[in-house]
Amino acid sequence: MSGLAKLIGGAIGAAIVWIYWQVRQRKAAARLAELDEGRRCVSCDGTDLAREGDVARCLRCGQTVSLASLRAAVVNASEIAAVTKPPEDRGTWR
Ligand SMILES: [Zn+2]
């Protein structure tokens, strides 16, 4: 009986971790897309940016960033997965 309860509890826990991971991954991908398009400041995370040709300037903190350099540094899907991995995959979670 308690073994079955543990099994169910473990399955629910795994499902919650999986859903949490999926949400994090989607958010990270969306945020990277915004950064890449010059819609979000890399410095203060603000979304009020003025586009001047290939340069996006933040209206909040004044940070300027070249969109060409952003594209060169764009993070691929596997790197997104690496930064959004569930904590137990890093071997530090107990
Ligand atoms: Zn900014």
PDB file of the backbone (N, CA, C, O) and the ligand in Angstrom, with CONECT records:
HET     ZN  A 101       1
ATOM      1  N   MET A   1       0.840  -1.210   0.000  1.00  0.00           N
ATOM      2  CA  MET A   1       0.000   0.000   0.000  1.00  0.00           C
ATOM      3  C   MET A   1       0.868   1.251   0.000  1.00  0.00           C
ATOM      4  O   MET A   1       0.684   2.138  -0.833  1.00  0.00           O
ATOM      5  N   SER A   2       1.824   1.322   0.945  1.00  0.00           N
ATOM      6  CA  SER A   2       2.673   2.510   0.990  1.00  0.00           C
ATOM      7  C   SER A   2       3.627   2.529  -0.212  1.00  0.00           C
ATOM      8  O   SER A   2       4.044   3.589  -0.679  1.00  0.00           O
ATOM      9  N   GLY A   3       3.961   1.317  -0.700  1.00  0.00           N
ATOM     10  CA  GLY A   3       4.800   1.240  -1.896  1.00  0.00           C
ATOM     11  C   GLY A   3       4.091   1.829  -3.099  1.00  0.00           C
ATOM     12  O   GLY A   3       4.692   2.544  -3.902  1.00  0.00           O
ATOM     13  N   LEU A   4       2.795   1.522  -3.219  1.00  0.00           N
ATOM     14  CA  LEU A   4       2.004   2.067  -4.330  1.00  0.00           C
ATOM     15  C   LEU A   4       1.883   3.584  -4.198  1.00  0.00           C
ATOM     16  O   LEU A   4       1.980   4.317  -5.182  1.00  0.00           O
ATOM     17  N   ALA A   5       1.667   4.045  -2.950  1.00  0.00           N
ATOM     18  CA  ALA A   5       1.550   5.486  -2.717  1.00  0.00           C
ATOM     19  C   ALA A   5       2.847   6.197  -3.117  1.00  0.00           C
ATOM     20  O   ALA A   5       2.815   7.273  -3.713  1.00  0.00           O
ATOM     21  N   LYS A   6       3.991   5.579  -2.780  1.00  0.00           N
ATOM     22  CA  LYS A   6       5.286   6.165  -3.150  1.00  0.00           C
ATOM     23  C   LYS A   6       5.443   6.238  -4.668  1.00  0.00           C
ATOM     24  O   LYS A   6       5.948   7.216  -5.217  1.00  0.00           O
ATOM     25  N   LEU A   7       4.986   5.157  -5.331  1.00  0.00           N
ATOM     26  CA  LEU A   7       5.081   5.092  -6.796  1.00  0.00           C
ATOM     27  C   LEU A   7       4.257   6.211  -7.431  1.00  0.00           C
ATOM     28  O   LEU A   7       4.716   6.904  -8.339  1.00  0.00           O
ATOM     29  N   ILE A   8       3.024   6.370  -6.929  1.00  0.00           N
ATOM     30  CA  ILE A   8       2.147   7.421  -7.466  1.00  0.00           C
ATOM     31  C   ILE A   8       2.739   8.802  -7.176  1.00  0.00           C
ATOM     32  O   ILE A   8       2.751   9.684  -8.035  1.00  0.00           O
ATOM     33  N   GLY A   9       3.224   8.963  -5.958  1.00  0.00           N
ATOM     34  CA  GLY A   9       3.844  10.236  -5.578  1.00  0.00           C
ATOM     35  C   GLY A   9       5.036  10.564  -6.458  1.00  0.00           C
ATOM     36  O   GLY A   9       5.226  11.706  -6.877  1.00  0.00           O
ATOM     37  N   GLY A  10       5.840   9.534  -6.730  1.00  0.00           N
ATOM     38  CA  GLY A  10       7.003   9.730  -7.586  1.00  0.00           C
ATOM     39  C   GLY A  10       6.610  10.113  -8.999  1.00  0.00           C
ATOM     40  O   GLY A  10       7.247  10.962  -9.622  1.00  0.00           O
ATOM     41  N   ALA A  11       5.555   9.483  -9.502  1.00  0.00           N
ATOM     42  CA  ALA A  11       5.085   9.776 -10.862  1.00  0.00           C
ATOM     43  C   ALA A  11       4.561  11.202 -10.956  1.00  0.00           C
ATOM     44  O   ALA A  11       4.828  11.904 -11.931  1.00  0.00           O
ATOM     45  N   ILE A  12       3.814  11.629  -9.940  1.00  0.00           N
ATOM     46  CA  ILE A  12       3.285  12.996  -9.921  1.00  0.00           C
ATOM     47  C   ILE A  12       4.446  13.998  -9.835  1.00  0.00           C
ATOM     48  O   ILE A  12       4.453  15.018 -10.524  1.00  0.00           O
ATOM     49  N   GLY A  13       5.414  13.691  -8.985  1.00  0.00           N
ATOM     50  CA  GLY A  13       6.584  14.559  -8.841  1.00  0.00           C
ATOM     51  C   GLY A  13       7.338  14.696 -10.155  1.00  0.00           C
ATOM     52  O   GLY A  13       7.740  15.795 -10.537  1.00  0.00           O
ATOM     53  N   ALA A  14       7.530  13.571 -10.846  1.00  0.00           N
ATOM     54  CA  ALA A  14       8.239  13.585 -12.126  1.00  0.00           C
ATOM     55  C   ALA A  14       7.466  14.403 -13.155  1.00  0.00           C
ATOM     56  O   ALA A  14       8.063  15.134 -13.945  1.00  0.00           O
ATOM     57  N   ALA A  15       6.132  14.281 -13.146  1.00  0.00           N
ATOM     58  CA  ALA A  15       5.298  15.035 -14.090  1.00  0.00           C
ATOM     59  C   ALA A  15       5.410  16.529 -13.833  1.00  0.00           C
ATOM     60  O   ALA A  15       5.490  17.321 -14.773  1.00  0.00           O
ATOM     61  N   ILE A  16       5.416  16.920 -12.550  1.00  0.00           N
ATOM     62  CA  ILE A  16       5.537  18.339 -12.197  1.00  0.00           C
ATOM     63  C   ILE A  16       6.883  18.888 -12.661  1.00  0.00           C
ATOM     64  O   ILE A  16       6.949  19.974 -13.237  1.00  0.00           O
ATOM     65  N   VAL A  17       7.961  18.132 -12.410  1.00  0.00           N
ATOM     66  CA  VAL A  17       9.300  18.555 -12.852  1.00  0.00           C
ATOM     67  C   VAL A  17       9.338  18.705 -14.365  1.00  0.00           C
ATOM     68  O   VAL A  17       9.912  19.659 -14.889  1.00  0.00           O
ATOM     69  N   TRP A  18       8.720  17.752 -15.065  1.00  0.00           N
ATOM     70  CA  TRP A  18       8.727  17.776 -16.531  1.00  0.00           C
ATOM     71  C   TRP A  18       7.994  19.000 -17.062  1.00  0.00           C
ATOM     72  O   TRP A  18       8.478  19.676 -17.970  1.00  0.00           O
ATOM     73  N   ILE A  19       6.816  19.285 -16.491  1.00  0.00           N
ATOM     74  CA  ILE A  19       6.027  20.449 -16.936  1.00  0.00           C
ATOM     75  C   ILE A  19       6.800  21.734 -16.650  1.00  0.00           C
ATOM     76  O   ILE A  19       6.870  22.622 -17.500  1.00  0.00           O
ATOM     77  N   TYR A  20       7.380  21.831 -15.454  1.00  0.00           N
ATOM     78  CA  TYR A  20       8.167  22.999 -15.057  1.00  0.00           C
ATOM     79  C   TYR A  20       9.313  23.219 -16.029  1.00  0.00           C
ATOM     80  O   TYR A  20       9.588  24.350 -16.430  1.00  0.00           O
ATOM     81  N   TRP A  21       9.980  22.135 -16.409  1.00  0.00           N
ATOM     82  CA  TRP A  21      11.104  22.200 -17.330  1.00  0.00           C
ATOM     83  C   TRP A  21      10.657  22.708 -18.695  1.00  0.00           C
ATOM     84  O   TRP A  21      11.308  23.558 -19.303  1.00  0.00           O
ATOM     85  N   GLN A  22       9.519  22.164 -19.170  1.00  0.00           N
ATOM     86  CA  GLN A  22       8.993  22.581 -20.477  1.00  0.00           C
ATOM     87  C   GLN A  22       8.698  24.077 -20.493  1.00  0.00           C
ATOM     88  O   GLN A  22       9.032  24.768 -21.456  1.00  0.00           O
ATOM     89  N   VAL A  23       8.069  24.582 -19.423  1.00  0.00           N
ATOM     90  CA  VAL A  23       7.711  26.003 -19.330  1.00  0.00           C
ATOM     91  C   VAL A  23       8.973  26.852 -19.333  1.00  0.00           C
ATOM     92  O   VAL A  23       9.058  27.858 -20.038  1.00  0.00           O
ATOM     93  N   ARG A  24       9.958  26.434 -18.533  1.00  0.00           N
ATOM     94  CA  ARG A  24      11.220  27.182 -18.467  1.00  0.00           C
ATOM     95  C   ARG A  24      11.892  27.241 -19.826  1.00  0.00           C
ATOM     96  O   ARG A  24      12.396  28.286 -20.238  1.00  0.00           O
ATOM     97  N   GLN A  25      11.896  26.114 -20.514  1.00  0.00           N
ATOM     98  CA  GLN A  25      12.548  26.027 -21.810  1.00  0.00           C
ATOM     99  C   GLN A  25      11.853  26.950 -22.823  1.00  0.00           C
ATOM    100  O   GLN A  25      12.515  27.625 -23.611  1.00  0.00           O
ATOM    101  N   ARG A  26      10.525  26.971 -22.794  1.00  0.00           N
ATOM    102  CA  ARG A  26       9.760  27.807 -23.716  1.00  0.00           C
ATOM    103  C   ARG A  26      10.024  29.288 -23.418  1.00  0.00           C
ATOM    104  O   ARG A  26      10.196  30.093 -24.333  1.00  0.00           O
ATOM    105  N   LYS A  27      10.052  29.633 -22.126  1.00  0.00           N
ATOM    106  CA  LYS A  27      10.316  31.021 -21.739  1.00  0.00           C
ATOM    107  C   LYS A  27      11.712  31.447 -22.162  1.00  0.00           C
ATOM    108  O   LYS A  27      11.905  32.558 -22.654  1.00  0.00           O
ATOM    109  N   ALA A  28      12.698  30.553 -21.967  1.00  0.00           N
ATOM    110  CA  ALA A  28      14.078  30.869 -22.344  1.00  0.00           C
ATOM    111  C   ALA A  28      14.179  31.090 -23.848  1.00  0.00           C
ATOM    112  O   ALA A  28      14.858  32.012 -24.298  1.00  0.00           O
ATOM    113  N   ALA A  29      13.505  30.247 -24.624  1.00  0.00           N
ATOM    114  CA  ALA A  29      13.540  30.366 -26.080  1.00  0.00           C
ATOM    115  C   ALA A  29      12.889  31.673 -26.526  1.00  0.00           C
ATOM    116  O   ALA A  29      13.395  32.347 -27.423  1.00  0.00           O
ATOM    117  N   ALA A  30      11.757  32.035 -25.893  1.00  0.00           N
ATOM    118  CA  ALA A  30      11.054  33.272 -26.233  1.00  0.00           C
ATOM    119  C   ALA A  30      11.913  34.482 -25.891  1.00  0.00           C
ATOM    120  O   ALA A  30      11.978  35.441 -26.660  1.00  0.00           O
ATOM    121  N   ARG A  31      12.564  34.436 -24.749  1.00  0.00           N
ATOM    122  CA  ARG A  31      13.407  35.551 -24.313  1.00  0.00           C
ATOM    123  C   ARG A  31      14.606  35.722 -25.243  1.00  0.00           C
ATOM    124  O   ARG A  31      14.967  36.846 -25.591  1.00  0.00           O
ATOM    125  N   LEU A  32      15.219  34.621 -25.643  1.00  0.00           N
ATOM    126  CA  LEU A  32      16.353  34.684 -26.558  1.00  0.00           C
ATOM    127  C   LEU A  32      15.933  35.243 -27.913  1.00  0.00           C
ATOM    128  O   LEU A  32      16.688  35.975 -28.553  1.00  0.00           O
ATOM    129  N   ALA A  33      14.711  34.889 -28.350  1.00  0.00           N
ATOM    130  CA  ALA A  33      14.200  35.407 -29.619  1.00  0.00           C
ATOM    131  C   ALA A  33      14.017  36.915 -29.536  1.00  0.00           C
ATOM    132  O   ALA A  33      14.320  37.632 -30.489  1.00  0.00           O
ATOM    133  N   GLU A  34      13.521  37.400 -28.394  1.00  0.00           N
ATOM    134  CA  GLU A  34      13.336  38.844 -28.199  1.00  0.00           C
ATOM    135  C   GLU A  34      14.675  39.571 -28.199  1.00  0.00           C
ATOM    136  O   GLU A  34      14.817  40.632 -28.806  1.00  0.00           O
ATOM    137  N   LEU A  35      15.654  38.991 -27.512  1.00  0.00           N
ATOM    138  CA  LEU A  35      16.997  39.577 -27.478  1.00  0.00           C
ATOM    139  C   LEU A  35      17.566  39.651 -28.891  1.00  0.00           C
ATOM    140  O   LEU A  35      18.153  40.654 -29.296  1.00  0.00           O
ATOM    141  N   ASP A  36      17.375  38.565 -29.623  1.00  0.00           N
ATOM    142  CA  ASP A  36      17.919  38.466 -30.970  1.00  0.00           C
ATOM    143  C   ASP A  36      17.305  39.506 -31.898  1.00  0.00           C
ATOM    144  O   ASP A  36      17.978  40.020 -32.792  1.00  0.00           O
ATOM    145  N   GLU A  37      16.044  39.813 -31.690  1.00  0.00           N
ATOM    146  CA  GLU A  37      15.350  40.765 -32.548  1.00  0.00           C
ATOM    147  C   GLU A  37      15.507  42.195 -32.050  1.00  0.00           C
ATOM    148  O   GLU A  37      14.945  43.116 -32.644  1.00  0.00           O
ATOM    149  N   GLY A  38      16.255  42.400 -30.979  1.00  0.00           N
ATOM    150  CA  GLY A  38      16.465  43.744 -30.455  1.00  0.00           C
ATOM    151  C   GLY A  38      15.230  44.306 -29.790  1.00  0.00           C
ATOM    152  O   GLY A  38      15.035  45.521 -29.771  1.00  0.00           O
ATOM    153  N   ARG A  39      14.395  43.443 -29.245  1.00  0.00           N
ATOM    154  CA  ARG A  39      13.178  43.892 -28.579  1.00  0.00           C
ATOM    155  C   ARG A  39      13.329  43.894 -27.066  1.00  0.00           C
ATOM    156  O   ARG A  39      12.459  44.391 -26.351  1.00  0.00           O
ATOM    157  N   ARG A  40      14.437  43.336 -26.577  1.00  0.00           N
ATOM    158  CA  ARG A  40      14.640  43.295 -25.135  1.00  0.00           C
ATOM    159  C   ARG A  40      16.090  43.657 -24.824  1.00  0.00           C
ATOM    160  O   ARG A  40      17.018  43.193 -25.486  1.00  0.00           O
ATOM    161  N   CYS A  41      16.264  44.496 -23.801  1.00  0.00           N
ATOM    162  CA  CYS A  41      17.603  44.948 -23.429  1.00  0.00           C
ATOM    163  C   CYS A  41      18.379  43.809 -22.765  1.00  0.00           C
ATOM    164  O   CYS A  41      17.864  43.124 -21.881  1.00  0.00           O
ATOM    165  N   VAL A  42      19.618  43.620 -23.203  1.00  0.00           N
ATOM    166  CA  VAL A  42      20.442  42.561 -22.621  1.00  0.00           C
ATOM    167  C   VAL A  42      20.954  42.951 -21.238  1.00  0.00           C
ATOM    168  O   VAL A  42      21.386  42.100 -20.460  1.00  0.00           O
ATOM    169  N   SER A  43      20.899  44.258 -20.942  1.00  0.00           N
ATOM    170  CA  SER A  43      21.452  44.746 -19.683  1.00  0.00           C
ATOM    171  C   SER A  43      20.412  44.803 -18.569  1.00  0.00           C
ATOM    172  O   SER A  43      20.611  44.229 -17.498  1.00  0.00           O
ATOM    173  N   CYS A  44      19.288  45.505 -18.826  1.00  0.00           N
ATOM    174  CA  CYS A  44      18.307  45.700 -17.752  1.00  0.00           C
ATOM    175  C   CYS A  44      17.020  44.916 -17.989  1.00  0.00           C
ATOM    176  O   CYS A  44      16.104  44.978 -17.169  1.00  0.00           O
ATOM    177  N   ASP A  45      16.936  44.173 -19.107  1.00  0.00           N
ATOM    178  CA  ASP A  45      15.752  43.371 -19.405  1.00  0.00           C
ATOM    179  C   ASP A  45      14.555  44.226 -19.808  1.00  0.00           C
ATOM    180  O   ASP A  45      13.439  43.716 -19.904  1.00  0.00           O
ATOM    181  N   GLY A  46      14.772  45.518 -20.046  1.00  0.00           N
ATOM    182  CA  GLY A  46      13.687  46.406 -20.468  1.00  0.00           C
ATOM    183  C   GLY A  46      13.253  46.121 -21.899  1.00  0.00           C
ATOM    184  O   GLY A  46      14.022  45.570 -22.687  1.00  0.00           O
ATOM    185  N   THR A  47      12.027  46.495 -22.235  1.00  0.00           N
ATOM    186  CA  THR A  47      11.517  46.221 -23.582  1.00  0.00           C
ATOM    187  C   THR A  47      11.310  47.499 -24.393  1.00  0.00           C
ATOM    188  O   THR A  47      10.781  47.449 -25.504  1.00  0.00           O
ATOM    189  N   ASP A  48      11.728  48.650 -23.843  1.00  0.00           N
ATOM    190  CA  ASP A  48      11.639  49.907 -24.601  1.00  0.00           C
ATOM    191  C   ASP A  48      12.958  50.159 -25.302  1.00  0.00           C
ATOM    192  O   ASP A  48      13.856  50.788 -24.742  1.00  0.00           O
ATOM    193  N   LEU A  49      13.077  49.672 -26.519  1.00  0.00           N
ATOM    194  CA  LEU A  49      14.311  49.833 -27.259  1.00  0.00           C
ATOM    195  C   LEU A  49      14.059  50.628 -28.534  1.00  0.00           C
ATOM    196  O   LEU A  49      13.049  50.442 -29.213  1.00  0.00           O
ATOM    197  N   ALA A  50      15.000  51.516 -28.843  1.00  0.00           N
ATOM    198  CA  ALA A  50      14.929  52.277 -30.081  1.00  0.00           C
ATOM    199  C   ALA A  50      15.873  51.649 -31.092  1.00  0.00           C
ATOM    200  O   ALA A  50      17.053  51.444 -30.810  1.00  0.00           O
ATOM    201  N   ARG A  51      15.350  51.347 -32.261  1.00  0.00           N
ATOM    202  CA  ARG A  51      16.183  50.761 -33.300  1.00  0.00           C
ATOM    203  C   ARG A  51      16.797  51.863 -34.142  1.00  0.00           C
ATOM    204  O   ARG A  51      16.090  52.735 -34.647  1.00  0.00           O
ATOM    205  N   GLU A  52      18.105  51.824 -34.290  1.00  0.00           N
ATOM    206  CA  GLU A  52      18.807  52.774 -35.160  1.00  0.00           C
ATOM    207  C   GLU A  52      19.654  51.949 -36.108  1.00  0.00           C
ATOM    208  O   GLU A  52      20.815  51.651 -35.828  1.00  0.00           O
ATOM    209  N   GLY A  53      19.063  51.588 -37.228  1.00  0.00           N
ATOM    210  CA  GLY A  53      19.769  50.728 -38.181  1.00  0.00           C
ATOM    211  C   GLY A  53      20.021  49.373 -37.562  1.00  0.00           C
ATOM    212  O   GLY A  53      19.080  48.658 -37.219  1.00  0.00           O
ATOM    213  N   ASP A  54      21.276  49.014 -37.417  1.00  0.00           N
ATOM    214  CA  ASP A  54      21.633  47.705 -36.890  1.00  0.00           C
ATOM    215  C   ASP A  54      21.870  47.754 -35.386  1.00  0.00           C
ATOM    216  O   ASP A  54      22.279  46.762 -34.781  1.00  0.00           O
ATOM    217  N   VAL A  55      21.607  48.924 -34.781  1.00  0.00           N
ATOM    218  CA  VAL A  55      21.866  49.077 -33.355  1.00  0.00           C
ATOM    219  C   VAL A  55      20.552  49.284 -32.617  1.00  0.00           C
ATOM    220  O   VAL A  55      19.712  50.079 -33.039  1.00  0.00           O
ATOM    221  N   ALA A  56      20.378  48.567 -31.515  1.00  0.00           N
ATOM    222  CA  ALA A  56      19.214  48.760 -30.659  1.00  0.00           C
ATOM    223  C   ALA A  56      19.690  49.462 -29.392  1.00  0.00           C
ATOM    224  O   ALA A  56      20.622  49.001 -28.735  1.00  0.00           O
ATOM    225  N   ARG A  57      19.046  50.582 -29.050  1.00  0.00           N
ATOM    226  CA  ARG A  57      19.439  51.328 -27.854  1.00  0.00           C
ATOM    227  C   ARG A  57      18.307  51.271 -26.835  1.00  0.00           C
ATOM    228  O   ARG A  57      17.150  51.546 -27.152  1.00  0.00           O
ATOM    229  N   CYS A  58      18.669  50.904 -25.599  1.00  0.00           N
ATOM    230  CA  CYS A  58      17.675  50.800 -24.536  1.00  0.00           C
ATOM    231  C   CYS A  58      17.296  52.194 -24.063  1.00  0.00           C
ATOM    232  O   CYS A  58      18.167  53.014 -23.774  1.00  0.00           O
ATOM    233  N   LEU A  59      15.995  52.463 -23.985  1.00  0.00           N
ATOM    234  CA  LEU A  59      15.518  53.782 -23.556  1.00  0.00           C
ATOM    235  C   LEU A  59      15.523  53.889 -22.036  1.00  0.00           C
ATOM    236  O   LEU A  59      15.373  54.981 -21.489  1.00  0.00           O
ATOM    237  N   ARG A  60      15.692  52.777 -21.363  1.00  0.00           N
ATOM    238  CA  ARG A  60      15.670  52.797 -19.905  1.00  0.00           C
ATOM    239  C   ARG A  60      17.069  52.997 -19.326  1.00  0.00           C
ATOM    240  O   ARG A  60      17.261  53.835 -18.444  1.00  0.00           O
ATOM    241  N   CYS A  61      18.064  52.218 -19.826  1.00  0.00           N
ATOM    242  CA  CYS A  61      19.403  52.291 -19.235  1.00  0.00           C
ATOM    243  C   CYS A  61      20.456  52.801 -20.213  1.00  0.00           C
ATOM    244  O   CYS A  61      21.602  53.028 -19.823  1.00  0.00           O
ATOM    245  N   GLY A  62      20.080  52.984 -21.484  1.00  0.00           N
ATOM    246  CA  GLY A  62      21.028  53.535 -22.446  1.00  0.00           C
ATOM    247  C   GLY A  62      21.969  52.524 -23.069  1.00  0.00           C
ATOM    248  O   GLY A  62      22.826  52.889 -23.873  1.00  0.00           O
ATOM    249  N   GLN A  63      21.823  51.277 -22.714  1.00  0.00           N
ATOM    250  CA  GLN A  63      22.659  50.211 -23.287  1.00  0.00           C
ATOM    251  C   GLN A  63      22.405  50.115 -24.793  1.00  0.00           C
ATOM    252  O   GLN A  63      21.257  50.086 -25.235  1.00  0.00           O
ATOM    253  N   THR A  64      23.482  50.067 -25.571  1.00  0.00           N
ATOM    254  CA  THR A  64      23.325  49.847 -27.000  1.00  0.00           C
ATOM    255  C   THR A  64      23.897  48.481 -27.357  1.00  0.00           C
ATOM    256  O   THR A  64      24.876  48.020 -26.770  1.00  0.00           O
ATOM    257  N   VAL A  65      23.264  47.859 -28.323  1.00  0.00           N
ATOM    258  CA  VAL A  65      23.750  46.545 -28.740  1.00  0.00           C
ATOM    259  C   VAL A  65      23.577  46.408 -30.250  1.00  0.00           C
ATOM    260  O   VAL A  65      22.557  46.803 -30.816  1.00  0.00           O
ATOM    261  N   SER A  66      24.594  45.841 -30.883  1.00  0.00           N
ATOM    262  CA  SER A  66      24.534  45.596 -32.313  1.00  0.00           C
ATOM    263  C   SER A  66      23.752  44.314 -32.572  1.00  0.00           C
ATOM    264  O   SER A  66      24.050  43.265 -32.000  1.00  0.00           O
ATOM    265  N   LEU A  67      22.745  44.410 -33.442  1.00  0.00           N
ATOM    266  CA  LEU A  67      21.937  43.220 -33.719  1.00  0.00           C
ATOM    267  C   LEU A  67      22.765  42.152 -34.439  1.00  0.00           C
ATOM    268  O   LEU A  67      22.513  40.956 -34.290  1.00  0.00           O
ATOM    269  N   ALA A  68      23.749  42.595 -35.218  1.00  0.00           N
ATOM    270  CA  ALA A  68      24.613  41.633 -35.918  1.00  0.00           C
ATOM    271  C   ALA A  68      25.407  40.797 -34.914  1.00  0.00           C
ATOM    272  O   ALA A  68      25.560  39.587 -35.083  1.00  0.00           O
ATOM    273  N   SER A  69      25.912  41.458 -33.863  1.00  0.00           N
ATOM    274  CA  SER A  69      26.679  40.716 -32.857  1.00  0.00           C
ATOM    275  C   SER A  69      25.770  39.797 -32.050  1.00  0.00           C
ATOM    276  O   SER A  69      26.176  38.713 -31.631  1.00  0.00           O
ATOM    277  N   LEU A  70      24.527  40.249 -31.837  1.00  0.00           N
ATOM    278  CA  LEU A  70      23.559  39.397 -31.127  1.00  0.00           C
ATOM    279  C   LEU A  70      23.298  38.129 -31.922  1.00  0.00           C
ATOM    280  O   LEU A  70      23.267  37.028 -31.373  1.00  0.00           O
ATOM    281  N   ARG A  71      23.108  38.304 -33.236  1.00  0.00           N
ATOM    282  CA  ARG A  71      22.819  37.140 -34.076  1.00  0.00           C
ATOM    283  C   ARG A  71      23.997  36.183 -34.093  1.00  0.00           C
ATOM    284  O   ARG A  71      23.819  34.965 -34.121  1.00  0.00           O
ATOM    285  N   ALA A  72      25.215  36.744 -34.074  1.00  0.00           N
ATOM    286  CA  ALA A  72      26.418  35.904 -34.077  1.00  0.00           C
ATOM    287  C   ALA A  72      26.497  35.082 -32.800  1.00  0.00           C
ATOM    288  O   ALA A  72      27.021  33.969 -32.789  1.00  0.00           O
ATOM    289  N   ALA A  73      25.958  35.663 -31.708  1.00  0.00           N
ATOM    290  CA  ALA A  73      26.040  35.002 -30.414  1.00  0.00           C
ATOM    291  C   ALA A  73      24.774  34.227 -30.072  1.00  0.00           C
ATOM    292  O   ALA A  73      24.601  33.767 -28.944  1.00  0.00           O
ATOM    293  N   VAL A  74      23.891  34.086 -31.057  1.00  0.00           N
ATOM    294  CA  VAL A  74      22.612  33.438 -30.753  1.00  0.00           C
ATOM    295  C   VAL A  74      22.826  32.011 -30.256  1.00  0.00           C
ATOM    296  O   VAL A  74      23.643  31.251 -30.775  1.00  0.00           O
ATOM    297  N   VAL A  75      22.063  31.694 -29.243  1.00  0.00           N
ATOM    298  CA  VAL A  75      22.219  30.407 -28.573  1.00  0.00           C
ATOM    299  C   VAL A  75      21.349  29.370 -29.273  1.00  0.00           C
ATOM    300  O   VAL A  75      20.170  29.618 -29.525  1.00  0.00           O
ATOM    301  N   ASN A  76      21.904  28.249 -29.577  1.00  0.00           N
ATOM    302  CA  ASN A  76      21.113  27.224 -30.258  1.00  0.00           C
ATOM    303  C   ASN A  76      20.280  26.399 -29.270  1.00  0.00           C
ATOM    304  O   ASN A  76      20.437  26.505 -28.053  1.00  0.00           O
ATOM    305  N   ALA A  77      19.415  25.598 -29.817  1.00  0.00           N
ATOM    306  CA  ALA A  77      18.428  24.886 -28.998  1.00  0.00           C
ATOM    307  C   ALA A  77      19.075  23.995 -27.937  1.00  0.00           C
ATOM    308  O   ALA A  77      18.584  23.912 -26.811  1.00  0.00           O
ATOM    309  N   SER A  78      20.175  23.330 -28.294  1.00  0.00           N
ATOM    310  CA  SER A  78      20.804  22.430 -27.322  1.00  0.00           C
ATOM    311  C   SER A  78      21.410  23.212 -26.165  1.00  0.00           C
ATOM    312  O   SER A  78      21.464  22.724 -25.037  1.00  0.00           O
ATOM    313  N   GLU A  79      21.874  24.449 -26.456  1.00  0.00           N
ATOM    314  CA  GLU A  79      22.423  25.274 -25.387  1.00  0.00           C
ATOM    315  C   GLU A  79      21.315  25.783 -24.473  1.00  0.00           C
ATOM    316  O   GLU A  79      21.512  25.927 -23.266  1.00  0.00           O
ATOM    317  N   ILE A  80      20.136  26.056 -25.061  1.00  0.00           N
ATOM    318  CA  ILE A  80      18.980  26.435 -24.249  1.00  0.00           C
ATOM    319  C   ILE A  80      18.650  25.279 -23.305  1.00  0.00           C
ATOM    320  O   ILE A  80      18.407  25.491 -22.117  1.00  0.00           O
ATOM    321  N   ALA A  81      18.645  24.076 -23.831  1.00  0.00           N
ATOM    322  CA  ALA A  81      18.343  22.894 -23.019  1.00  0.00           C
ATOM    323  C   ALA A  81      19.354  22.764 -21.881  1.00  0.00           C
ATOM    324  O   ALA A  81      19.000  22.383 -20.765  1.00  0.00           O
ATOM    325  N   ALA A  82      20.620  23.084 -22.175  1.00  0.00           N
ATOM    326  CA  ALA A  82      21.667  22.957 -21.157  1.00  0.00           C
ATOM    327  C   ALA A  82      21.442  23.926 -20.003  1.00  0.00           C
ATOM    328  O   ALA A  82      21.654  23.562 -18.846  1.00  0.00           O
ATOM    329  N   VAL A  83      21.013  25.162 -20.299  1.00  0.00           N
ATOM    330  CA  VAL A  83      20.835  26.141 -19.223  1.00  0.00           C
ATOM    331  C   VAL A  83      19.509  25.970 -18.498  1.00  0.00           C
ATOM    332  O   VAL A  83      19.329  26.501 -17.402  1.00  0.00           O
ATOM    333  N   THR A  84      18.582  25.237 -19.097  1.00  0.00           N
ATOM    334  CA  THR A  84      17.276  25.077 -18.462  1.00  0.00           C
ATOM    335  C   THR A  84      17.051  23.645 -17.987  1.00  0.00           C
ATOM    336  O   THR A  84      15.922  23.250 -17.700  1.00  0.00           O
ATOM    337  N   LYS A  85      18.120  22.880 -17.907  1.00  0.00           N
ATOM    338  CA  LYS A  85      18.021  21.498 -17.450  1.00  0.00           C
ATOM    339  C   LYS A  85      17.387  21.402 -16.063  1.00  0.00           C
ATOM    340  O   LYS A  85      17.582  22.280 -15.222  1.00  0.00           O
ATOM    341  N   PRO A  86      16.637  20.341 -15.832  1.00  0.00           N
ATOM    342  CA  PRO A  86      16.140  20.138 -14.466  1.00  0.00           C
ATOM    343  C   PRO A  86      17.326  19.995 -13.525  1.00  0.00           C
ATOM    344  O   PRO A  86      18.343  19.409 -13.900  1.00  0.00           O
ATOM    345  N   PRO A  87      17.212  20.522 -12.303  1.00  0.00           N
ATOM    346  CA  PRO A  87      18.353  20.532 -11.384  1.00  0.00           C
ATOM    347  C   PRO A  87      18.964  19.159 -11.125  1.00  0.00           C
ATOM    348  O   PRO A  87      20.172  19.065 -10.908  1.00  0.00           O
ATOM    349  N   GLU A  88      18.171  18.099 -11.141  1.00  0.00           N
ATOM    350  CA  GLU A  88      18.737  16.786 -10.817  1.00  0.00           C
ATOM    351  C   GLU A  88      19.731  16.304 -11.874  1.00  0.00           C
ATOM    352  O   GLU A  88      20.567  15.444 -11.596  1.00  0.00           O
ATOM    353  N   ASP A  89      19.639  16.865 -13.101  1.00  0.00           N
ATOM    354  CA  ASP A  89      20.568  16.490 -14.159  1.00  0.00           C
ATOM    355  C   ASP A  89      21.945  17.089 -13.943  1.00  0.00           C
ATOM    356  O   ASP A  89      22.918  16.636 -14.545  1.00  0.00           O
ATOM    357  N   ARG A  90      22.040  18.088 -13.103  1.00  0.00           N
ATOM    358  CA  ARG A  90      23.337  18.722 -12.860  1.00  0.00           C
ATOM    359  C   ARG A  90      24.116  17.972 -11.770  1.00  0.00           C
ATOM    360  O   ARG A  90      25.297  18.238 -11.547  1.00  0.00           O
ATOM    361  N   GLY A  91      23.451  17.050 -11.106  1.00  0.00           N
ATOM    362  CA  GLY A  91      24.140  16.243 -10.120  1.00  0.00           C
ATOM    363  C   GLY A  91      24.330  16.951  -8.783  1.00  0.00           C
ATOM    364  O   GLY A  91      25.053  16.450  -7.922  1.00  0.00           O
ATOM    365  N   THR A  92      23.690  18.115  -8.593  1.00  0.00           N
ATOM    366  CA  THR A  92      23.858  18.850  -7.345  1.00  0.00           C
ATOM    367  C   THR A  92      22.601  18.760  -6.487  1.00  0.00           C
ATOM    368  O   THR A  92      22.598  19.151  -5.320  1.00  0.00           O
ATOM    369  N   TRP A  93      21.511  18.225  -7.101  1.00  0.00           N
ATOM    370  CA  TRP A  93      20.226  18.196  -6.428  1.00  0.00           C
ATOM    371  C   TRP A  93      20.083  16.903  -5.636  1.00  0.00           C
ATOM    372  O   TRP A  93      20.402  15.832  -6.153  1.00  0.00           O
ATOM    373  N   ARG A  94      19.623  16.974  -4.423  1.00  0.00           N
ATOM    374  CA  ARG A  94      19.418  15.769  -3.625  1.00  0.00           C
ATOM    375  C   ARG A  94      17.955  15.628  -3.263  1.00  0.00           C
ATOM    376  O   ARG A  94      17.575  14.670  -2.589  1.00  0.00           O
TER     377      ARG A  94
HETATM  378 ZN    ZN A 101      18.384  48.506 -20.618  1.00  0.00          ZN2+
END
